[in-house]
Amino acid sequence: GRTLQPSPTSSVQEGAEGSYFQLAGKVVGLALLHGETLPMRFSGPFLKRILGHVLTPEDVQAVDPDSYKGIQFVLETDDVESLCLTFSEVSDHPADVVLSEDTRGSHAHFDLVPGGSEIEVTEKNKNEYVRLKVEHKLGLLRCRSQIDAFVKGLHEPLPRESLTRFQRMVSVAELDLLIAGLPEINVDDWQAHCAYGGFLKPDHHLAVWFWEVLREDLNQDERATLLHFATGSAAVPATGFKTLSGYMGRPCPFSIEGRTDQDSTHLPTAATCFNRLRLPLYRSRDELRLRLKTALSGVQSFHEGAMGLHPDHGPQPPARAPAANGNGAPAPPADAPAAAPPAEPPAEPAAPAAAAAPPAALRRKSRGRGGDAGGG
């Protein structure tokens, strides 16, 4: 799947090397501190840098097998001087082409260290050459300042003693799980840690249909969308559904509630504060599947609308203001009816309206959105 890491070209944006990446690191640190997952996965090499681990040629193997073979050859040869290598690369990496001063077409010369084109690779320095080449091939050599800022932000919320233990004991795979949760949703685990409310029991036919639909009719992406619809997060904690949290971070299991106040023409709704999915009493498994998929497609449309996207995922053009008339006011459309003459002013000013009653106190909601009014 898609993973994230700092972009080398972010250095050309003002402030990107410092505050932006430091803020991103602080968000991840707060999520780790409070046991929350985030809807993103970082690349393995970036996670290794976060933990202070050294990158190895094996990290390149999955990304660029040909470069991995070349690096291994440099390490294994007994006469590296005969290869006439220097601490410089001819690179087609987009960041090098954009940022390097010595660019020729789609390639650029990039020095692994300052003045690298004048430094020959020898038996004494070939391990340093390999280390820098690996870091460059993985797109992280140009990102050192961004990574340092991210790590600085990550450390801010975490207690120092916890941080030391964290870096010593946590592996890259475990850090990935702590940040992003489980990569796949296990329906058996989901069902085993589900609570029921309303008229629903585990053996009720509506509950049986629900788990059948999840297993047989929804793919992993649709299951993640359903989880997001019901809980406000598409990720499962690293320890599974048994540690799902809800309002204010308190432990809160996923639950299904049967509704008697709505007939089967209504769609499922949710209370994300309490990780609760509410289902009307549908008359068949097919009706449940149809209503559930309709609700999930609405979630996707909602997110696209919130991001200002058209269905084709293109940016929505801004509304064009109408031309102004001679008085500076917007001119009406050509086919608009003539405006009515202004009404005569009242003889005396109207009495002010009574002050509106203050609104009722709003309940706080930690994340997500309810599927219906008052859902959270």
Secondary structure, DSSP 8 states (H G I E B T S, - for coil): ---B---GGGGGSTTIIIIIHHHHHHHHHHHHHHT---S--B-HHHHHHHTT----HHHHHTT-HHHHHHHHHHHH-S-GGGG--BSEEEE--HHHHHH-SSEETTEEEEESSTTGGG-B--TTTHHHHHHHHHHHHTT-GGGHHHHHHHHHHHHSSS-HHHHHHHHHH--HHHHHHHHH-BSS--HHHHHHTEEEETT--TTSHHHHHHHHHHHHT--HHHHHHHHHHHHS-S-B-TT-GGG-B-GGG-B--EEEEEESSS-TTS--EEEGGGTEEEEE--SSHHHHHHHHHHHHHHHHHHHHHHTTB-TTS-B--------B-TTSSB---TTS----------SS------------------SS--SSTT--
